[in-house]
């Protein structure tokens, strides 16, 4: 297997812009904002360029948190009645492959051994512990729970099941629904479906985490995209594997992760506050666009 230090010339680029605009009914002072917007690089994604700006102009400090997410803290000195935050980057991604859809067979129950047991602890903690039994019963009732020692495409089946029984709804409200609420309503956002899969995976004994990022779609190509959320499950001998229950499939080259956490609140793309009268936020507008570009050509000096 050849390991690429730079993206091969067959990898196209995705040019993504993410603009967040807050408007207020009066001039306010902005508190520091936490920005989780930088793509997480790996063997299947390469960050080529990135520009992060805001108006009013902030002082930006970059660091990596305990989960190895790239975090930017923006501190503002100037007060204003509008705050604009613009993230723009280009990443190289591989072409789609039939292997992206191949199921991964795992032996049940999970076998997390050695030093990984300690690392896995936060990813096995339930957000909704009172719903664990209901989630196990729901998954078993669907006829997909494998017997002990059985080799099965457990999480491919789970992602497909959630996609089949939950209708995707673009929900702008803050926070997430609980897993049983999503099941009772039979509707939910990508965040809600990701939390349902994350908690069900944990209920079966597998470490799982929430992923925040973007999904390149026909909507994002015409400027109507949105942030996206999905689930990663830790599978022995495979590592962290991404599943997107909102489309019922494994994560592929159209997904761009920016943050991971054991809890969805840990990777909100933009979070912060202001000092001023209560209830003066007039609007929040988010605009995300993507464009396909030719392969990246490094400059030679």
Secondary structure, 3 states (H helix, E strand, C coil): CCCCCCCCCCCEEEEEEEEEEEEEEEEEEECCEEECCCCCCECCEEEEEEEEEEECCCEEEEEECCCCCEEEEEECCCCEEEEEEEEEEEEEECCCCHHHHCCCCEECCCCCCCCHHHHHHHHHCCCCHHHHHHHHHHHHHCCCCCCCCCEECHHHHHHHHHHHHCEECCCCCCCCCCHHHHHHHCEECHHHHHHHHHHHHHHCCCCEEEEEEEECCHHHHCCCECEEEEEEEEECCCEEEEEECCCCEECCCCEEEEEEECCHHHHCCEECCEECCCCCEEEEEEEEEEEEECCCCCCCC
